[in-house]
C-alpha cells in the first residue's frame, strides 16, 4: 500500500487533505517542531486526531528540532502525550532521543526526520539500530541510493513542495546571520534573498540560492517501482487550497488514474515557486534554481494588452478565462516579476479582463494568476463521507434494533402497535438519511417493521444515539496507554576538562603545512576526494567526511579512510561507516549534539558539540571526549547542487567564490569534489568562541597555513571578539571584528 502524506499546518489544511484523498497527515506542536509557526494548539490537535481516525487517516507528529539539555523532560512529556492522544508515529531528528524513547517506551513508533540527513544506506542502518521504523530521506538522495535504502527500511520521500537550499539538518545561515535558528523551527530564509555572485566578474543580483519548488509528477512511479512506501507533500505553512490541489493531483498519480493538465494547473495556481523542478534525484536539472523569481508565481493566464475602453486606455489581460473580483495576479517580463495586483471585476466578453495594477507594464508581459477565488472555493468544497449501511428491526413488543456497519444498537423502550399512522420502511429511511454534522453517506440494507407506532421525535433521538455510538467506535483509541510516570533521565556529571588539559584539533587541507603545529589532532579536508594527499605525521589523523555522500562517493573515499585510520564525519551515517571500515570516529558539529542523551549515545573517539549552544549549555553536558568549534571558518551551509547553474563546460572550476548580500556582506562559497562537485557556504566573518570546558576545534580549511599556525601558537590572541546574545534563539554568537 502506497501512502499519500499531506501537511497539516492548521485544522483547515488537515480537513482539506482528508477530503482530497490523503492517507496520512503530518503536523507539529509549537515546541520542538521544525515549522514552529505552523504548530497546533492542543484543542486543534485533538480535533484533527478524532476526524482522522474516523476516516482511517494516520497522523504523524513532528518533534524534529534540536533539543537542549534543559528541555529534555518537556520533550519526553510531549512525545508521550502525543502518542497517548493517538499519534500513529513521532517524527524525530535526534537519533539518540529516538533510541531513548525506543528503550523506555517501545510501543511508540518512530520515523526519522529528513533533518537527520539520511542519504545513503549507512544512515538507514543507523536509523534502524536506533529503533526507527521509517526514514524520511534527504531531498537530495539519488534514485540509486533510494533503492538500496528502501530494501533496508521503510522509506518516505518528498514529491512536492519547497526545496531547502542547504542539505537537510546542516543549515546555520538563519541562526548566525539573524539569530533565528532554522534547526529550532525559526528559519528566516536568508537563502531566499538577492545575492551577487562573484566569479570572474560579479554577476547581477539574483536569487542565487533560491530553489524552485519540487514537483515530481509522473516520476513518482519510479519511486514506487524501487520500493518507496510514503510520498510526502511539503507545505505546513501553505494555504488549505494548496494542500487540496496537491492531494488531488498526487492521488490520481498514485492510483494510476488519468492525470489531466487541469490537475497540474490547479496545483500551480495554489502555489508555484519557479515553475517547478524535478529536483536532484537524477542529477541537477537546468530548472533547479529560481534565480529570477522568488515566491508564488501562480499559473499562466495570458498576456498584457493596452486597450481603449470608453475613451480610456486600460490594462487588460488578453485571456479566454473569466476572472472575478478578488483574483490576484503577478506580471512577469522575461521571467522576472514586474509587479502584481488584483482583478477589478470588469470582464468584457471576448475582450479580456481589466487589471488593477500600479506596475510599469508593457504590451506582451505575461500574466499569472496567484489567487483564484473560484478555484479555492471549488477545492475546499469537497467533503469526504464514510459509507454507512443501516439495517433494522422495528417490531411490536420488542425494542427497536439497528445495525450500522456491523455495530448493533437498540432502543431504550419496547415498541407499541400502531392505532393509526403506522411506521413504514420509508419513514425509517427518511429519519436515518439525516446525519446532522456526522460525515456519513447512508445506504440501507434490510429494514423490517410490522406497523408499530413511534413518534418522530423518538425516532430522531434513537437515530442520534445510534449514530453517535457508531461514531465513538470509530474515534476510540484501541491501544494501551503509556503510564504518566516521572521522566527517567540518565544521571550526568559533566567533566570539567579545564583549559590546560583540553586537546586541540585542526581542520586543514593536508598535513604538509601543519607539520610544526602544536595541535593534537589533524583533520584532513580534501578539495578533491579522488586524490587525497596524506602526509604521515606524529599526530592523530582523521579524514573529513561531509554530511552528504552517495554510495558511489563512499566507495571513492574508502582507500583514504584506510590510510588515515579515522574519519571526522558531519553526518550520523559516519557511525556505521567507521564501524564497517574499522576506523576511529570523530563526530563533527554536523551531528548536532545538544544534550546529555546525545553525548552518552554518540559513538566515537571524540564528539563535537553543536555550533548552536552557548558556553553554559556546553559546560552542562561536556565530557572528556567533547570538542567545541572554537575559531576559524564558520560553515553555515552545505550545498549538494551547483549554484553556478551546473554548466560544467563553461565552469572555470574556481575553488573560491564571493556571494554578496544587499548589506554588502560577502560570504565565501567554496567548491569541493567527491564524484561530483559540491559547495559549502561560509559566514562573512570568522568564528571565535565558545571557549568552554571542551577540547578545541579550529577550522582553518581555507586560511593561510603559516598565518594560522602563528595564530594558534599565540593562543588566538590576534582575534578580537565581541559578544552578542540573541534572546530569540537563546544562543550566544561570537563572531570576530
N, C-alpha and C positions, 0 to 999 in steps of 0.2 A: 504494500500500500504506500503510495507516494503522498506526502503531506504538503499542503499549501499553507505556509505560515505567514501570518499578517501582523502588522504593527498595530498596537492599541495604545496610543498616547492619550486617549480620552474615552469616555463612555460612548460618545457618538461614533468615534472611529472603530471601537470594538463592535458596535452594532452593525456598522457598515460592512465590516469584514465578515461577520457571521451571516448577514443577509445576502452577501455576494459570493458565498461558497468557500470561505476559509475553513480549513480543517483544524487549525490551531492559531492561537494568539500569543504574542509576547508583549509584556508590559513591565513596568517598574514602579517602585516606590520613590518618593522624593529623595530618600537617602540611599546611597550605595548603588545608584543607577547611572549608567554612562550617558543617559539623557535626563539630567536632573529636572529640567523644566517640564518634562513630559511625565513626571511621576504622578501616580494616582493616590488620592487620599483613601483612607480605609473604607469609607462607605461605598465609594465608587468601585473599588477593588472587589468587594464582596458582591456587589450587584452584577458586575461583569462575570464573576465566577458562577453565579447562580444561572444566569442566562446561558452561558457557555455549556454548562452541564446538561441543560435541557436538550440542547441540540448535539450533544456528544462532541463538542469542540474542546480541544485541550487548551490549557493556559499555562504558559511558562513565565516565570517571574525572574527578571534580570536583577541580580545583585552583583554587578560586574565592574565595580570600581576598585581602586586601591583601598585597602582597609588599614588604617593606622592602629597601633597597638592599643591606644586608649579607646578605640571604637570596637574592639573585638567582641565584647559582651553584647553590645547592642546589635551588632551584625548577626551574631548567632541567634539572638532572640527574634530578629526579623526573619531569619531563614526558617526557624521552627514555626513561627506564626504563619508565614506564607504557606508552608506545607500543610499545617493543620487546617488552614482555611480552605484548602482544596487545590492548590497549585499542583500541576502534573509533573513539573520539573523546575529546578532552580538553575539559572544561568550564572556561572561564576567566572571571573577572570583569574583569581588566585588559586593555583592548583593545590597549594598546601592547605588552604582553608577548605578546599574540596575534600582533600584526604582526611582532614579533621572531622568534617561533617559525616563523611562516609564511615569513619570508625565509630563515632559516637551516636549517629542517627542513621543506621544503614538503610532504613526504609526510604529516605529521601533520594529521589532520582536527580542526578546532576548532569548538566550539559556544560561543556567548556566553551566560554565565550570566544568570539573572534578576536577579542582583545588579548587573548593568550598567544596569538600568533602561530597557530598550528598550520604549517605549510608543507610538511613532509611526514613520512611515516614514523620518523623518530619521535616527533611531537605527539603523534597519535598514540604511540606506545606508552609515552609518559602519562598521557591523559588516562588511559585505561588502567595503568598501575595505580593511579591516584584515586580511582573509584568513579570516574566519569563514564557514563554510558553513551554519550554522544559528543562529538566535536563540531563546533561551528567554524568552518575553515576561514582562514585569511582570504580576503578577496583576490589576492594576487596568486593564489595557488594554481599551478598548471594542471591541465587535464591528466597528464601522465602521473603526477603525484596524487591527484584526487582518486584515481582508480586504485592506487596502492593503499591509500588511507582507508577508502571505503571497504576494502577487503579485511581491514584490521578492526574497525569500529564503526558504529552508526554515524552517518555523516550528514551535515547540514550545510547548504551553500546559499549565498546571496545570489538572487537572479534579477533584482530590480531595485533601483534607488541610488542614493548618493554614494559616491566613492570617496573615501578618505585619501588625501594626498600621501600621507605617511603610512608606512607599514603598520598594521594593527598593533596597538599597545605600546608603540615606541615614539609617540609624538609628545614633545615637551615644549612646542612652539608657543602655544597659548599660555602655558604656565610661566615661561621665562620672559616672554615678550609683553605679557599683560597681567600676570599674577592670577590667572584663572585656569586651573588645571583641567585639561581635557580628560585626563585619566581619573579625575574626580567628578566628572559629569558636568563641567562648566566651560566647555570649549567655546572660545570667542571667534574661532575660524579665521585666524590671520592668513591662512593659506588661500582664502577667497578674495584677497586684496590685490591691488595693482602692484606689479614689480617690474623693474627694469633689469634685464639680464645682460651682463657684460660678457661678451665673448671676444672676438677681435675688436669690434666696435660695439658700443652699447645699443641694444635694440630698443625700440619704442616701448613705453609702459604697456603692460598687458597683464591678463590674469595667468601668470606663468606657472602657478602651482595649482590652479583650479581644474579639477577633472569634470568631464561630462558625467551625467547620470548613467548608471549601468542599466541596460535593458537587454536581456539575453533572448527574449522571444522564443522562437522555434528552436534555438540552440539548447534549450533546456533538455531536449530529447537526448542529446549526447550525455548530459549528466545523469539522466535516468538510466541510460544504457551501461554506464560504468559503476552503478551501484549507489548513487546518492539517494537518500531517503527523504530528506526535508528540503523544501525550496522556499527561500525566505525573501520577503519583500521588506526593504528598509523603509523607515519613514515614521517614527513615532511622533515627530514634530510636524508632520504633514496633515493636510485637511482630510476630513472623512470622505470627501468626494474622490480624492486620490486613492485612498485605501479601497474604496468600492471599485473604481475603474481598474486598478491593478489586479484585484481579485478576480474580476470578470474576465480579464484578458488571460491571466495565467490558469484560471480554472479550465478555460477552453483548451489551452495548450496541454495541460497535464491530462485532460480527459480525452485527448485525441479528436476533439471537435474541430469544425471549421473555424479557423482564426481569421476573422474578417478584418479588413483595414479599418472599419468603423471602431472596433475594439481598441486598436492601437491609437487612433485619433482621439478617442475618449481619454485614454491614458495621457497622451501628450498635452491635452488641454488642461488636465488637472495638475500635473507638474512635469516639467521637462527642462532640465538644465543641459544645454549643449547639444540638443537634438539626438541624444543618446549614443552610447558606445557599447560594444560587446565586452569591454574590459580586457584584462591581461591574461586570461587563462590560456589563450592560444598565441600569446606574444602581443607586443604593443601595437594596437591599431592606430591608424592615422587620425581618428576622431576622438582619441582618448582625452586630450587636453582641450578645455573650452576656454581658450585664451582671449577670445573677443567678447564673450558674453558671460555675465555672471547672473545667477538667479534663474527664475522660471521664465522661459521664453514662450511657452504655450504651443498652440497648433496653428499652422498657416491657414489664413482665410482669404487673402487676396492682396492687391496692390493699391497704393495710394493714387488717386487721380484728383486734380482740381477741376471742379465742375461749377458752372454758373447756375445757381438756383435762385429764382426770384430776383434777378439782377445782382446777386452777391456770389462771389466765388467761395465755395465751401470745400473742405477736405472730405473726400468720400473714399471709402474702401470699395474698390471695384470687385464685388463678390456676388455669387449667386445665393449666398446664405442670407437668411433673415436673422438679423441680430436685434436684441431687445435692450431696453434701458437697464442699466446695471452691469452689462457685459463690459469687461475690461480688456485692454489690449496693449501690446508693445509694437513699436515700429522699428524695423531694422533696415540698415543700409549697408550692403556688402558684408552682412553678418554681424555688424556692430549696432548696439542699441542707440537710437536717436532720441527716443522718448516714449511716452505712453499716454494713457488717458482712459476715457470711457465712451461708450456709445450713448449719444444723447437721446436716442429713442426715435429718431427720424429715419424712416426707411422709404425709399422711393422705388416702387415696383419696377424691377428690371434695370434700375439705375444705381444700385448700391445703397450703402448706409452711410449717413453723415457721422463723422468723427468729431469728438470734442477733445482738442489737444492744444497745448502750447508749444509742442515740439517743432523744430525747424524742418518740416517735412518737405519732400520733393516728389514730383511725379515718379512713379516706379518704385518707391520704397515699399518694402514688404511689411504686411500687417499680420500679426499673430494674436490670436485671442488667448488671454490668460485667465479670465474669469468668465465662464459660460454659465449663466444663470439657469437656462433651460436644461442644460446637461446636468448641472448639480442637483436640480430638483428630481430629474429622472433617476440619476444614480442612487439617490438617497430614498427614493420611494419604494425600493424593493423590500419586501417583507418575507422572511423565511417562515414557513409554517411546518409544524410537526404533524405528520399524518396520524390521525386518531380514528380508530374504528370502535363504534359503540354498539353493543348488543344488549338486550334487556328482557326481563320478565315482569309484567305488571298484572298480577293475578289476585283476585279477591281472596281474602283470608290469609294472604301472605304479605311479607314485606317486599317492597319493590327492590328489584335487583338489576344492576347494570354491570357490564363487563367492558372495561376501557383498555384496549390493547393488552388483554390478559389479566388486568387487575380488577378484582371484584369489589363491589360496594353495594350495601343495602340500606334501605331507608330506616328511619327510627320507628315508624309506626306501620301496623298492618293495614293493608288497603281494604276499603269498603266497596261493596257492589254499588253500581250507579243506579239511582232512582230515575234520573234523566241526564241528558248530555254525557254519555259515556266517553271515556278516554279512548281515542283512536291511535293507531300507529302513526298517523300523520301528525297528530297533536304532540306525541312524544318526540318525533323527529324535529318538529318546529322548535321545541324547547331546547333540545340538545345541539341544535345548529349554532346556538349562541355561545360564544366563548368569552365574552367580556374582554379583558385585556390579555387573556392567555393566548399564546401563539399556536393554536391548534387548527388543523384543517380536518373537519369532521366528516366521516363517512359512516354508513350504518351496515351492521350485519343483521342477524335475525332479531326481530323485536316482536314479542307476543303479549297480547292483552285480552282479557275476557270481559270487557265492558265495565271496568271499575271506574270509580269517581275519585279524582284527585284535583284539588283546587290548583289553579295555575301558579299561585304564589308558592305553594308547597312544592310543586314540580320544579320551579326555578331554584328554590333553596336546595333541593335534592341534587339538581344538576351542578350548582356551585360547589356543594360539598364533595360530590364525586370527582369533579374536575380538579378541585384543589388537592384531594387525596392523591390523584394520579400525578399531578404536578410535583407534589412533595416527594414522590418516589423517584422522579427524575432528578431532582436537585439534591437528594440525600447523598452524603459523602460516605461511601461504604468502605472505609478503611480505618485501621486502628490509629488513634490519635497519639502523637508523641507526648509523653508527660512533660508538663511545665516544671522543670527542676532547675536548681541553681546551675549556672554555667561552670563547667569544669575546665577552666583554662589551665594550661601547664604552668607549674611554678617556675619562676625565672629570676635568676640573679645575674644581672649584666656584669660582664667582666671589664674592669677598667684597665685598659692596656697601658695607658699613660704615654706621654709624648716620646720618651726616650726608647720605649720598648716597641713602638709601632713599626711595622715593616713598611717599606716603600716599593710601590710597583709603578712602572712607567710603560705607557703605550707608545710605540715608536715604529718607524718603517722597517728597520732592520737593526742588527746588533752592532754593526761596524762603528757607527758614530757614537756609540754609548759604551765603549769598552772601559772607559775610565769612570763611568758614572757610579755613584755610591748607592744606587738602587739595589734592592734585594731581588727584585723580580723584573724581568723584561718580557713585555707582551708585544709580539711581532705582528704588525698590521700591514700586510702587503697591499700594494696598489694593483697588482695583477697576481691572482692566485694560481695562475698556470705556471708561474716561475717564481716561486717563493725562495728568497735568499736568506739563508740562516747561517750566521757565523757563530761557531761554538764559543762559549764564554763560561765563566765560573759562576754564573747566576742561574736562577731558575728560569726556564723558558716556557712560554705559552704561545700558542698560535691564536690570533684573534679570529673568532667565528661570528660573522654578522647575524642579525636576527632572522633574515630571510635567506634560506638556502634550499634549492631544489635537490631532488635525489641525484641529479647529474652533478650539481655543484659539490655535493658531499663526496662523490667518487673522485672528483678532481683534487680535493684537499687532503684526502686520506694519507698520501705519501708524506706531506708536510707535517701532519699530526704525528706520524711515526718518528719523524726527525726531531721534533720538539719534545715529544712525550707528554704534552699537556695542551689543553685548549682553554681559551678565555672566551666564553660563549655569552652572547647577548640574548639568545632565545633559550627557553627552558628545554627545548629538544636537545640541547647540549648535554644534558644529564645522560640521556640514552646513548648519544654519540660517543661521549667519553667512555662510558661503560663498555660499549661494544669494542672499542679500539684499545682498551686497557690504558687509557690516558688519564692524567690528572685533570681535574676540573677547577677552573676559576670562574665563578658565576659573576658576570658583569652587571652593570646597573640596569641593563635591559631586562633582568629577571624581576625588577620592580619589587624588591623585598622591603616591606614596610612595617612588619610586626613580628612578634616573637614566634608565632607559629611558622611563619616563613623561614626565620633564621634557624629554628630547630629542624625544619623539614628539608631545607635545601641541601642537596648533595654537593660535595666538592671539597677540595683542599682549602679554598678561600671563597668568600662570597662578598659581593659589593652591595651596600645598601642603596636604596632608591635615591635618585637625584632630587626627589621632591619631598624630603623630610628635613626637619630642622636639626640643629645640633642637639637640642634637648631630646628630640624624638629618637635620634640616632643613639644617643647615650643610654637611653632606656632599654635598647634591645641589643647593643653591641656585645659581641663575644670576641675571643682571641683571634678567630679567623676572619673577622669582618673588616672590610675596607670601605672608605668613602671617597668619592671623586673629590679631589682637593684643589687642583689647579690645572690650568691649561685650556685646551679646546673644549667647548661645550656643545656636543651634538644635540640638536633639537628635533631632527627628523631623519628617518631612513626612507629613501625613495627607491622603489623597485623599478619604476618606469624611468624613461628618459625625458627630462623636462626640456630638452633641446629639440624635441619632435621626432626622435628616432630616425633621423636621416643620416645613416652611417656613412653613405658615400660622400656626403658633404662635411661630415664632422671632422674638426681639427684635432679631436681627441686630447683636448687640454685636461690637465689634472685639476685646475682651479678655475672657478668662475665667480663672479660677483653678482649677487642678487640684491638690488637696492629698492627699499620701500619708499613710500611717499613722504616719510620723515627723514629721508636721506641717510638711513641706516643701511649699511651694506653687510649682508650675510654671506658667508662663504659656502659655495656649492662645490662639493668635491666628488670627482668621479673615481670609481674603482671597478675592477672587473673580476668576476668569477668565470662562469661560462658565458655570461653576458655582462654588459656594463650596467652598473647601478650607481646611485648617488647618495651622498649624505649632505645635510644642511646643518651648518654650524652657526651659533649665535653671533651677533655682531660684536659682542665683547667676549673676552676670555673669562674663564671662570676662576674664582678664588674662594675657597671655602666650601663646605664647612670644615673646621679643624677640630672635629670631635675626637672622642676616645677610640679611634679606629686606626687601622692601617691606612696609609695614604696612597691614593691612586692618582697619578699625573698623566693626563692625556696630552702628549706632545707629538702627536702624529704628524702634524703639518708645520711644526715650528722648526726653526733652525737648530740643529742639534747642539752645536757648541754653545750658543747663547743660552739655551735652556739647561744645558749641563751646568753652566756657571750659575744660573738662577737657582737650580736645585741645590747646588753646593752652598749657596748663600741662605738656604732655608726659605726661599721665596720672599726675601726681604725687598726685592725690587717691585713687588706687586703692591699697588696702593688699593686699599679696599674702602668701599662704603657699604653700609648695611641698609637694606630696605625690607621691612616686614609687611607683607600684604595680608590684610585681615580677611580678605575674601577667600584666598586659597589656603591660608593657615600655614604657609611655609615661608621661610626666610630666604631671600635671594642675595647672593654675594657676587655681583659682577665687578670687574676691575674698571678703574677710571682710565 
